[in-house]
């Protein structure tokens, strides 16, 4: 893993995701906090401008302080752009691996299956993606600890961990509705007095956590709005790149961005409607099993229907499926296979490693022909994308086909999970 090529390595002028992580360290240590999210002479937002919440910026600053002790040239303003020395690569990878808080939390959910003990934790999909884009590991760790706190009925601690995760990456909104619904459902279960007290304590806890994270940007409304504008760039449109969600798939047939001007209302309505049955069920029945299902349903719905979805956001959907290894092991591992396949831009050695790992820890049942048909389709498309060059008139043919095939799989998983939560699980003994 340590020797794998970095995305965008050696390709000026942007140099890829690796340079983005390094550049954020350069910006945060050389400029005041109020300038981190504002375009200026010393901070060109078109060159990997910071577009994650303050906690990510603080993390970059902490790494920059360590880098300054080792070699100040790594974070020199202007002069360090495109730096890719071997020692710096080692530093960046170690900094990514050192903040890996999520395995210990996730292992709590896989102890009952000997074969799958820690299966979700060891998934090469996460280790490779996280080490090379040194940040998803941390936010997944915070989210996993928040889930563990909710499982243990430590509601306030769960609210703190989830608020921190949301202040690290705004994509944690994928998990926000289930957290709100289970905590609100527990408030309703306690009755008027105790429930209202818990609700106010949760509201105060979340508010204080956000205030502490955003403190340097609360001096003026302009500072706070500058951060929000970078976090939610609505002017970019409905989608970018070739991602396995509904809008990218439909764009092959219908140019949504040109015929539907109110695309923001469209994605918001579709996302909320697809989450609604699960959220209502969770409020009415706030069990931990329903919570895990809602996490999977809502995160998958956000991935499929929300705006400006990044291909790496599928990791946020993979987390709940790892938590569901006990309840629905076969479906969970099938989803992880498809999520690996959907990342068509990953290089072939990484993809082979992930596919072989997932099949090894979850031998598929021969009684499910749909699984083998799915695997055959993924194999054929993966091989074709490598062996058959697309025509010049269709340069993005294979990424689009892979995205469309993955999207169809994900829609089927979304339907399956809703059936499990709304019809199958109510007939079983609740936890």
LORO-961132 format. One record per residue (C-alpha): residue number from 1; residue in one letter; x, y, z. Coordinates in steps of 0.1 Angstrom, whole numbers. Layout:
% residues N
[NUM; "A"; [X; Y; Z]],
...
***
This chain:
% residues 431
[1; "X"; [0; 0; 0]],
[2; "X"; [28; 24; 9]],
[3; "X"; [43; 22; -26]],
[4; "X"; [11; 27; -46]],
[5; "X"; [9; 57; -69]],
[6; "X"; [-8; 88; -55]],
[7; "X"; [-38; 103; -73]],
[8; "X"; [-25; 131; -95]],
[9; "X"; [11; 125; -86]],
[10; "X"; [35; 144; -108]],
[11; "X"; [7; 161; -128]],
[12; "X"; [9; 199; -126]],
[13; "X"; [-6; 223; -121]],
[14; "X"; [-28; 207; -94]],
[15; "X"; [-9; 175; -85]],
[16; "X"; [-40; 157; -71]],
[17; "X"; [-55; 150; -37]],
[18; "X"; [-21; 145; -20]],
[19; "X"; [-12; 181; -28]],
[20; "X"; [-46; 193; -15]],
[21; "X"; [-38; 178; 19]],
[22; "X"; [-3; 193; 19]],
[23; "X"; [-15; 227; 7]],
[24; "X"; [-41; 230; 35]],
[25; "X"; [-12; 226; 60]],
[26; "X"; [7; 253; 42]],
[27; "X"; [-23; 277; 44]],
[28; "X"; [-34; 270; 80]],
[29; "X"; [1; 276; 95]],
[30; "X"; [10; 307; 74]],
[31; "X"; [-23; 326; 74]],
[32; "X"; [-48; 337; 102]],
[33; "X"; [-79; 316; 106]],
[34; "X"; [-102; 342; 91]],
[35; "X"; [-82; 340; 58]],
[36; "X"; [-84; 302; 54]],
[37; "X"; [-117; 303; 35]],
[38; "X"; [-113; 336; 18]],
[39; "X"; [-98; 341; -17]],
[40; "X"; [-68; 365; -16]],
[41; "X"; [-33; 371; -27]],
[42; "X"; [-19; 345; -3]],
[43; "X"; [-48; 321; -6]],
[44; "X"; [-59; 312; -41]],
[45; "X"; [-91; 292; -36]],
[46; "X"; [-89; 279; -71]],
[47; "X"; [-58; 260; -61]],
[48; "X"; [-71; 235; -36]],
[49; "X"; [-90; 260; -15]],
[50; "X"; [-100; 247; 18]],
[51; "X"; [-136; 234; 15]],
[52; "X"; [-141; 214; 47]],
[53; "X"; [-153; 225; 81]],
[54; "X"; [-130; 241; 108]],
[55; "X"; [-121; 208; 125]],
[56; "X"; [-104; 196; 93]],
[57; "X"; [-85; 229; 92]],
[58; "X"; [-74; 225; 128]],
[59; "X"; [-62; 190; 120]],
[60; "X"; [-42; 203; 90]],
[61; "X"; [-27; 230; 113]],
[62; "X"; [-17; 203; 138]],
[63; "X"; [0; 183; 111]],
[64; "X"; [17; 215; 98]],
[65; "X"; [31; 222; 133]],
[66; "X"; [47; 188; 133]],
[67; "X"; [60; 193; 97]],
[68; "X"; [75; 226; 107]],
[69; "X"; [96; 208; 133]],
[70; "X"; [108; 181; 108]],
[71; "X"; [113; 202; 76]],
[72; "X"; [98; 238; 73]],
[73; "X"; [102; 237; 35]],
[74; "X"; [73; 213; 34]],
[75; "X"; [49; 240; 43]],
[76; "X"; [66; 271; 29]],
[77; "X"; [41; 295; 15]],
[78; "X"; [42; 294; -24]],
[79; "X"; [75; 276; -26]],
[80; "X"; [62; 242; -14]],
[81; "X"; [36; 237; -41]],
[82; "X"; [38; 203; -58]],
[83; "X"; [63; 190; -33]],
[84; "X"; [64; 152; -35]],
[85; "X"; [97; 141; -19]],
[86; "X"; [100; 106; -5]],
[87; "X"; [104; 118; 31]],
[88; "X"; [73; 140; 28]],
[89; "X"; [53; 111; 13]],
[90; "X"; [62; 90; 44]],
[91; "X"; [53; 119; 67]],
[92; "X"; [19; 123; 50]],
[93; "X"; [11; 86; 51]],
[94; "X"; [21; 82; 87]],
[95; "X"; [0; 113; 96]],
[96; "X"; [-29; 96; 80]],
[97; "X"; [-24; 62; 97]],
[98; "X"; [-17; 78; 131]],
[99; "X"; [-52; 92; 134]],
[100; "X"; [-70; 59; 128]],
[101; "X"; [-95; 59; 157]],
[102; "X"; [-122; 39; 140]],
[103; "X"; [-111; 2; 143]],
[104; "X"; [-115; 0; 180]],
[105; "X"; [-150; 13; 178]],
[106; "X"; [-161; -8; 148]],
[107; "X"; [-147; -40; 163]],
[108; "X"; [-175; -39; 190]],
[109; "X"; [-200; -46; 162]],
[110; "X"; [-183; -76; 147]],
[111; "X"; [-174; -98; 177]],
[112; "X"; [-204; -121; 173]],
[113; "X"; [-192; -134; 140]],
[114; "X"; [-159; -153; 142]],
[115; "X"; [-154; -153; 104]],
[116; "X"; [-160; -116; 101]],
[117; "X"; [-142; -105; 133]],
[118; "X"; [-130; -70; 123]],
[119; "X"; [-139; -76; 87]],
[120; "X"; [-151; -41; 82]],
[121; "X"; [-121; -27; 100]],
[122; "X"; [-96; -45; 78]],
[123; "X"; [-113; -37; 46]],
[124; "X"; [-85; -26; 22]],
[125; "X"; [-110; -3; 5]],
[126; "X"; [-109; 19; 36]],
[127; "X"; [-72; 16; 44]],
[128; "X"; [-61; 24; 9]],
[129; "X"; [-85; 53; 3]],
[130; "X"; [-79; 68; 38]],
[131; "X"; [-41; 66; 38]],
[132; "X"; [-39; 82; 3]],
[133; "X"; [-65; 109; 11]],
[134; "X"; [-56; 112; 48]],
[135; "X"; [-89; 124; 62]],
[136; "X"; [-118; 100; 57]],
[137; "X"; [-103; 77; 84]],
[138; "X"; [-107; 104; 111]],
[139; "X"; [-143; 113; 103]],
[140; "X"; [-153; 77; 101]],
[141; "X"; [-137; 72; 134]],
[142; "X"; [-157; 100; 150]],
[143; "X"; [-189; 87; 134]],
[144; "X"; [-182; 51; 146]],
[145; "X"; [-176; 64; 182]],
[146; "X"; [-208; 84; 180]],
[147; "X"; [-227; 52; 170]],
[148; "X"; [-211; 33; 198]],
[149; "X"; [-221; 60; 223]],
[150; "X"; [-257; 58; 211]],
[151; "X"; [-256; 20; 214]],
[152; "X"; [-245; 24; 250]],
[153; "X"; [-273; 49; 257]],
[154; "X"; [-246; 77; 263]],
[155; "X"; [-268; 101; 244]],
[156; "X"; [-248; 133; 252]],
[157; "X"; [-215; 117; 244]],
[158; "X"; [-230; 105; 211]],
[159; "X"; [-242; 140; 203]],
[160; "X"; [-207; 154; 210]],
[161; "X"; [-189; 128; 188]],
[162; "X"; [-214; 133; 159]],
[163; "X"; [-211; 171; 162]],
[164; "X"; [-174; 167; 159]],
[165; "X"; [-176; 145; 129]],
[166; "X"; [-200; 170; 112]],
[167; "X"; [-175; 197; 119]],
[168; "X"; [-148; 176; 104]],
[169; "X"; [-166; 169; 71]],
[170; "X"; [-199; 183; 61]],
[171; "X"; [-207; 150; 43]],
[172; "X"; [-215; 136; 77]],
[173; "X"; [-249; 151; 70]],
[174; "X"; [-254; 117; 53]],
[175; "X"; [-258; 104; 89]],
[176; "X"; [-275; 134; 105]],
[177; "X"; [-311; 124; 102]],
[178; "X"; [-308; 89; 119]],
[179; "X"; [-289; 105; 148]],
[180; "X"; [-316; 131; 152]],
[181; "X"; [-344; 106; 149]],
[182; "X"; [-331; 81; 174]],
[183; "X"; [-323; 108; 200]],
[184; "X"; [-356; 125; 194]],
[185; "X"; [-374; 91; 197]],
[186; "X"; [-357; 84; 230]],
[187; "X"; [-368; 119; 243]],
[188; "X"; [-404; 110; 234]],
[189; "X"; [-401; 76; 251]],
[190; "X"; [-391; 93; 284]],
[191; "X"; [-423; 113; 286]],
[192; "X"; [-429; 150; 288]],
[193; "X"; [-407; 161; 317]],
[194; "X"; [-377; 138; 314]],
[195; "X"; [-379; 138; 276]],
[196; "X"; [-380; 176; 275]],
[197; "X"; [-350; 178; 298]],
[198; "X"; [-330; 153; 277]],
[199; "X"; [-339; 173; 245]],
[200; "X"; [-327; 206; 261]],
[201; "X"; [-295; 189; 273]],
[202; "X"; [-289; 175; 238]],
[203; "X"; [-296; 209; 222]],
[204; "X"; [-272; 227; 246]],
[205; "X"; [-245; 200; 240]],
[206; "X"; [-247; 203; 202]],
[207; "X"; [-247; 241; 204]],
[208; "X"; [-217; 244; 226]],
[209; "X"; [-197; 219; 205]],
[210; "X"; [-204; 239; 173]],
[211; "X"; [-196; 272; 190]],
[212; "X"; [-162; 259; 202]],
[213; "X"; [-154; 245; 167]],
[214; "X"; [-164; 277; 150]],
[215; "X"; [-152; 302; 175]],
[216; "X"; [-125; 319; 153]],
[217; "X"; [-151; 325; 126]],
[218; "X"; [-178; 340; 148]],
[219; "X"; [-164; 374; 152]],
[220; "X"; [-183; 387; 122]],
[221; "X"; [-211; 373; 100]],
[222; "X"; [-189; 377; 70]],
[223; "X"; [-163; 353; 84]],
[224; "X"; [-190; 326; 91]],
[225; "X"; [-206; 331; 58]],
[226; "X"; [-173; 327; 40]],
[227; "X"; [-169; 293; 56]],
[228; "X"; [-205; 282; 48]],
[229; "X"; [-201; 293; 12]],
[230; "X"; [-170; 270; 8]],
[231; "X"; [-188; 241; 25]],
[232; "X"; [-219; 243; 4]],
[233; "X"; [-211; 255; -32]],
[234; "X"; [-246; 254; -46]],
[235; "X"; [-235; 274; -76]],
[236; "X"; [-215; 244; -89]],
[237; "X"; [-247; 227; -101]],
[238; "X"; [-263; 193; -94]],
[239; "X"; [-233; 170; -100]],
[240; "X"; [-198; 168; -112]],
[241; "X"; [-177; 140; -126]],
[242; "X"; [-188; 104; -132]],
[243; "X"; [-203; 92; -99]],
[244; "X"; [-226; 63; -93]],
[245; "X"; [-257; 83; -83]],
[246; "X"; [-290; 90; -99]],
[247; "X"; [-283; 124; -114]],
[248; "X"; [-251; 113; -132]],
[249; "X"; [-269; 81; -145]],
[250; "X"; [-299; 100; -157]],
[251; "X"; [-277; 126; -174]],
[252; "X"; [-268; 100; -200]],
[253; "X"; [-305; 102; -212]],
[254; "X"; [-317; 135; -199]],
[255; "X"; [-296; 167; -194]],
[256; "X"; [-312; 176; -161]],
[257; "X"; [-290; 206; -155]],
[258; "X"; [-303; 223; -187]],
[259; "X"; [-340; 215; -186]],
[260; "X"; [-347; 217; -148]],
[261; "X"; [-335; 251; -134]],
[262; "X"; [-347; 243; -99]],
[263; "X"; [-324; 214; -95]],
[264; "X"; [-316; 222; -59]],
[265; "X"; [-353; 217; -49]],
[266; "X"; [-353; 185; -69]],
[267; "X"; [-324; 169; -51]],
[268; "X"; [-335; 180; -17]],
[269; "X"; [-371; 167; -23]],
[270; "X"; [-359; 133; -36]],
[271; "X"; [-333; 129; -8]],
[272; "X"; [-358; 137; 20]],
[273; "X"; [-386; 116; 5]],
[274; "X"; [-363; 86; 2]],
[275; "X"; [-353; 90; 38]],
[276; "X"; [-388; 97; 52]],
[277; "X"; [-401; 61; 58]],
[278; "X"; [-370; 51; 76]],
[279; "X"; [-369; 82; 98]],
[280; "X"; [-405; 80; 108]],
[281; "X"; [-400; 43; 117]],
[282; "X"; [-369; 52; 138]],
[283; "X"; [-387; 79; 157]],
[284; "X"; [-416; 56; 164]],
[285; "X"; [-393; 26; 172]],
[286; "X"; [-359; 40; 184]],
[287; "X"; [-340; 6; 187]],
[288; "X"; [-304; 2; 179]],
[289; "X"; [-311; -22; 151]],
[290; "X"; [-334; 3; 134]],
[291; "X"; [-308; 30; 139]],
[292; "X"; [-282; 10; 120]],
[293; "X"; [-307; 4; 92]],
[294; "X"; [-316; 41; 91]],
[295; "X"; [-279; 50; 89]],
[296; "X"; [-275; 28; 59]],
[297; "X"; [-307; 39; 42]],
[298; "X"; [-302; 77; 47]],
[299; "X"; [-266; 77; 38]],
[300; "X"; [-273; 57; 6]],
[301; "X"; [-302; 80; -2]],
[302; "X"; [-280; 110; 2]],
[303; "X"; [-253; 94; -20]],
[304; "X"; [-279; 86; -47]],
[305; "X"; [-299; 119; -47]],
[306; "X"; [-280; 147; -31]],
[307; "X"; [-260; 174; -50]],
[308; "X"; [-222; 175; -57]],
[309; "X"; [-216; 139; -46]],
[310; "X"; [-180; 129; -45]],
[311; "X"; [-171; 93; -54]],
[312; "X"; [-152; 89; -21]],
[313; "X"; [-185; 96; -2]],
[314; "X"; [-194; 60; -7]],
[315; "X"; [-172; 54; 23]],
[316; "X"; [-198; 71; 44]],
[317; "X"; [-224; 46; 32]],
[318; "X"; [-200; 17; 37]],
[319; "X"; [-197; 24; 74]],
[320; "X"; [-233; 15; 83]],
[321; "X"; [-231; -16; 62]],
[322; "X"; [-200; -27; 82]],
[323; "X"; [-222; -22; 113]],
[324; "X"; [-249; -44; 98]],
[325; "X"; [-225; -74; 93]],
[326; "X"; [-242; -92; 121]],
[327; "X"; [-278; -87; 109]],
[328; "X"; [-274; -90; 72]],
[329; "X"; [-239; -103; 65]],
[330; "X"; [-244; -115; 30]],
[331; "X"; [-261; -83; 18]],
[332; "X"; [-235; -61; 36]],
[333; "X"; [-206; -78; 19]],
[334; "X"; [-223; -77; -15]],
[335; "X"; [-228; -40; -11]],
[336; "X"; [-191; -36; -2]],
[337; "X"; [-182; -54; -34]],
[338; "X"; [-203; -31; -54]],
[339; "X"; [-190; 0; -37]],
[340; "X"; [-155; -11; -45]],
[341; "X"; [-165; -16; -81]],
[342; "X"; [-181; 18; -83]],
[343; "X"; [-148; 35; -77]],
[344; "X"; [-138; 29; -113]],
[345; "X"; [-109; 54; -111]],
[346; "X"; [-90; 33; -86]],
[347; "X"; [-61; 15; -101]],
[348; "X"; [-65; -22; -110]],
[349; "X"; [-41; -36; -83]],
[350; "X"; [-61; -19; -55]],
[351; "X"; [-94; -31; -69]],
[352; "X"; [-81; -67; -72]],
[353; "X"; [-69; -65; -36]],
[354; "X"; [-103; -53; -23]],
[355; "X"; [-124; -78; -44]],
[356; "X"; [-103; -108; -33]],
[357; "X"; [-105; -96; 4]],
[358; "X"; [-142; -92; 4]],
[359; "X"; [-149; -125; -13]],
[360; "X"; [-125; -143; 10]],
[361; "X"; [-141; -132; 43]],
[362; "X"; [-177; -137; 30]],
[363; "X"; [-180; -168; 8]],
[364; "X"; [-212; -162; -13]],
[365; "X"; [-241; -186; -11]],
[366; "X"; [-246; -206; -43]],
[367; "X"; [-283; -203; -38]],
[368; "X"; [-283; -166; -48]],
[369; "X"; [-279; -165; -86]],
[370; "X"; [-284; -127; -86]],
[371; "X"; [-251; -124; -67]],
[372; "X"; [-231; -143; -93]],
[373; "X"; [-248; -124; -121]],
[374; "X"; [-238; -92; -103]],
[375; "X"; [-202; -103; -99]],
[376; "X"; [-200; -114; -136]],
[377; "X"; [-213; -80; -147]],
[378; "X"; [-187; -62; -126]],
[379; "X"; [-159; -84; -138]],
[380; "X"; [-169; -79; -175]],
[381; "X"; [-171; -42; -171]],
[382; "X"; [-139; -39; -152]],
[383; "X"; [-120; -60; -178]],
[384; "X"; [-136; -41; -206]],
[385; "X"; [-126; -7; -192]],
[386; "X"; [-90; -20; -191]],
[387; "X"; [-88; -39; -224]],
[388; "X"; [-111; -19; -247]],
[389; "X"; [-103; 17; -254]],
[390; "X"; [-134; 39; -259]],
[391; "X"; [-138; 59; -291]],
[392; "X"; [-128; 95; -293]],
[393; "X"; [-164; 105; -296]],
[394; "X"; [-172; 87; -263]],
[395; "X"; [-141; 92; -241]],
[396; "X"; [-160; 87; -208]],
[397; "X"; [-179; 56; -219]],
[398; "X"; [-166; 31; -193]],
[399; "X"; [-168; 54; -163]],
[400; "X"; [-204; 62; -173]],
[401; "X"; [-213; 25; -178]],
[402; "X"; [-197; 16; -145]],
[403; "X"; [-215; 44; -127]],
[404; "X"; [-249; 34; -142]],
[405; "X"; [-244; -2; -133]],
[406; "X"; [-234; 7; -97]],
[407; "X"; [-263; 31; -94]],
[408; "X"; [-288; 3; -103]],
[409; "X"; [-272; -19; -76]],
[410; "X"; [-275; 9; -50]],
[411; "X"; [-311; 16; -58]],
[412; "X"; [-318; -21; -53]],
[413; "X"; [-300; -21; -20]],
[414; "X"; [-320; 10; -9]],
[415; "X"; [-353; -8; -17]],
[416; "X"; [-340; -39; 1]],
[417; "X"; [-331; -20; 33]],
[418; "X"; [-365; -2; 34]],
[419; "X"; [-383; -36; 31]],
[420; "X"; [-361; -50; 59]],
[421; "X"; [-369; -21; 83]],
[422; "X"; [-405; -14; 75]],
[423; "X"; [-418; -50; 69]],
[424; "X"; [-394; -77; 79]],
[425; "X"; [-379; -65; 112]],
[426; "X"; [-412; -55; 128]],
[427; "X"; [-421; -92; 127]],
[428; "X"; [-390; -103; 144]],
[429; "X"; [-380; -99; 181]],
[430; "X"; [-367; -64; 186]],
[431; "X"; [-334; -57; 204]],
***
